[in-house]
């Protein structure tokens, strides 16, 4: 894992923790980044629909 120092909107961070039930800052940030990557992958796959025979 890579360690990083970032400034985050605490209200957004707390909302994400409340929504997900994740109680650790690092864990909720990791979850959010993984979800962003998953959605990006899904979006790219959908864009290929019909383009590959």
Helices and strands as residue ranges (DSSP letters): H 10-20, H 25-47
